[in-house]
């Protein structure tokens, strides 16, 4: 992709996702993800209706009239986007690849954080951490994240979610809002997720295509694994083959749901041909 085409794509995504974050998600994001606590702001004269427990007795005694302490929410947060860039994200049978949906969701979340003056960082992962962009504020930083999501070419096409989660615990010492975006066609990450979920506010966003759920009856078909590159001849006429594939897929989805729920983490399931806007908004409202 040349620079001109890339900038055009970045701009297109910015316009679409920024409008969503400004008009829809900004307030929902703010009310869903609270700050780290309350910090002292100022002392002012007591007004009718103030909580008597907030009276500052030292200042009251000095001025011989009641004064109260005013606290405000310590708002600044850090959002980490953990994005699966493995080979299976390039699958898609509707108008978009899963990768395109993941990019748009990531951009929308990043602009929501930007609007609330929070930092945003990114971890792009396959079966290793491919790229780490440390959390920062600012529009230019968010646009850089979108550029990487559009243009990045991973070294590996396989997936290891546990490895990415371990990396997160090493680089993020303070509590962060974490969104893991993947199709979650993986396993062996539940123990690591439990550790991460105890420290951070984690949500898994599973982006999938409906055609992945079953294999249609097409006779003998050559199939290639998007992650390993392995090619094999599959008899899709066989009910046993189709049933085994369907069960394998259901097992992966169940593992995802169970792992995130047991770890106290949030879950969003977003099909590629569905509105991710409704999914995100519904999730924020339920949590807020």
N, C-alpha and C positions, 0 to 999 in steps of 0.2 A: 504494500500500500504506500503510494507516494505521499509526501508531506501535505500537499494541497488536499488530496482526498481524505487523509486522516483528519486534518483540521475541520473539514466540512462535516465529517461524521461526528467528531467531538462536539461541534457546535449544534448539530441536530439533536444529539442526546442531551446536551445542556439545556436547550430550549424546552424540550419535552419534560425532562425530569425535574428541572428547576421550577417549572410551573406547578407540577404536582407537589413538590416539597413546600413551596411558598403558600399555596392555597389550600392544600389538604393536610399534608403530614406535619407541617411545622408545629402547630399547636398540639396535635396528638402526640408527637414525639416528645415535646416538652413535658406534657403531663404524665406520659408513660414512664419516662426515665428521669427519676428525681436526682437532685444533686447529692453531694456527699454528706450534707447536714446543714445546720444553721450556723452562720457566723455573725458576730456582733457588728452592728452597723453604726448606731448612734444612740444618744440619750435625748429624749424630748419630754415636754410637759405632758402630764397625764391628761387624757381626754376621756370623756364619758364613754363607757363601753370597753375600755382597756382592761386586760386581765390584771388583777391586783398582784398576781404572782410575779409580774414583770417589773414591779416598782423597784427602782434603784434607791435603796434606803440611804446610802451615803450621800448621793447628790440631793435627795429630798431633804435630808437634815441640813445640808449646807445652804440651800436656797429657801428653806422653810415652806416649801410647797412640793406636791408630789411630781416626781419625774419617773419615766419608765425607760427601760432598755428596749431598743428596737433591734430585732434580728432579721436577717434575710437569708434566703437559701443560697448556699455555696453551690453555684450552678455548674461550673465548668466540669465537663465530663470528657472522657476519651472513648471514641468508637473505633473498634477494630473490625475491618471487613476481612474475613478469611475466605478466599475464593478458589474453588477447585478449577484448575486449568488443564486437567487430564483429558485424554482423547475422547472419552465418552460425552464430554460437554459439546462436542461438535456434531451431535446427533440431532436431527429435527425433521419432522414430516409436515409440519404446518408451515406458516410463513417465515418462521424464525428458528434458528438453532437454539438449544438450551443456553449456549454461551451468550447469545444476544439478550435473552431475558435476564440472565444473571448480571450482565453489564448494566442494563437499565435499572434493575432493582438496586444494585450497588450505588449507582449514581444518585438515585432518588434518596437513599439513606444518607449518603455523603452530604448532599445539599441540605437535608433536614438538620444534620449535625452542624453544618456551616451556619445555617440560619439561627441556630441557638448558641453560636459562638463556642462550639465544642471542637476538640481536635479529632482528626480522622487519620487512621493509618491502615495499611493493607498488607496482608500476607497472601501471596499467590503460591499455591502448592499443587504438586502432583503426588508422587511418592516421596518427594523431598520438597523442602521449601525452595521455590524457584526465585522469588523476589520478596524482599521486605522493604516497605516504605514506612519509616517511622512516623508516628502521629504528629500532625501539625495543623495549624489553622489556616484559613484563607482560601479564596476562590482559585487562585493559580495552582495551589496544592491539590484541590479537588479535580481541577481540569487535568493535571498531570496523572492522577489516579485513573481517570476515564481513558486517557491516551494509552496507558499501560494495559488496561483491560481490553481495549480494542486491538492493540498491536502486538501484545506479548506472545512470543513463541516459546513454549516450554521445552526443556531438554528431554523430559520424560513424558510418556503418555499414560503412565499407570497412576494409581491413587493410594495414598496412605494418610488417612485423616488423623490417626494417632500421632504420627510424626509431626504434623502441622500443629496440633494442640500442645505437644511438648515444647515446641519452639515458642509458642505463645506464652507459656508459663515462664520461660526463661527471659523473654524480652519485656513482658508487662508485669511490673512489680506491684503497681497500684490497680485497684478494681477498674475494669473497663466494661463497656457495653460491647458484646461480641456477636457478630452475625456470621454464621458459617453457611456459605452458599455452595451447594453441591447437589448431584443427583443421588448421593449416598449409596452408590452401588459398591459398597465396601463393608468391612466388618473389623472386629478386633480393636475398637476404639472406645468401648463403653467404660473401661476402668480409667483411662486417661481423661475422658469427658467428665467423669464424676469428680476428679480432682480439680479440673478447670471450672466446673460448675459451682464448686464450693467457694471459689474466689471471685469469679466474674459473673456478670449478667449475660448468659449465653442463649442465643436463639438459633435453631437450625432451620434454614430455608431450603426445602427440597424442591428443586426444579426438575420436572420430568416431562416426557412426551408420552401420550396415551398409547402410541404404537409400540412402546417398550414393554407394555404389560403382558402382551401375548404374542405368539408367533402365528401368522395366518397360514392356512393350508395352501402352499405354493409348489408342492412336490419337492424334488431334490434341488436344494439351493446351496450355493457356496456362500458361506458367511465368514466375515472377518471380525475378530474382537478388536474394538476401537482402542483398547488400552494395551493389549499384548501384541497386536498385529497378527495373531495366529489365524490362519485360514483353514476352515474345515467344511466338508460336505455334510449338510444336514437334511435328513428326510422329514420335511415339515408335514408330510401326509400322515405320519405316525402320531396317533393320539397320545401315546406314551411320551414321545418327545415333546409335544406341545404342552402336555400336562406338567412334565418335569420342569420345563422352562418357566411356566406360569407360577409353579410353586417356589422355584428358586427366587423369582422376582418378588413374590409376596413375602418370603422370608427376609429379604434385604430391607423391604419397607417396614416390616414389623420390628426388625432389629433397630432401625433408625428411631421409630416412635418410642419403643420401650427404653432404649438407651437414653434418649433426651428426657423423657418423662421421669424416669427413675433418678436422673441426675438433677432434677429440679429446673431443667432448661425448657425454653419455649420451643414450639414446633409450628412451622408453617409449611403446608403442602401446596405447591403452585404448579398446575399443569401448564405447559407451554402455550396452549391455545386459550387459556383463561385469563381474566384480568388480574394481574398481580396487584393493581391498585386496590381492588376490593379486598384481596387477601391481607395485604399489609394493614389497611385501615381497620378491618375487622379485628385483627390481632391487637393493634394498638388500643382500640376501644375496649376490648375485653380486659386488657391489662391495666388500663388507665383508671 
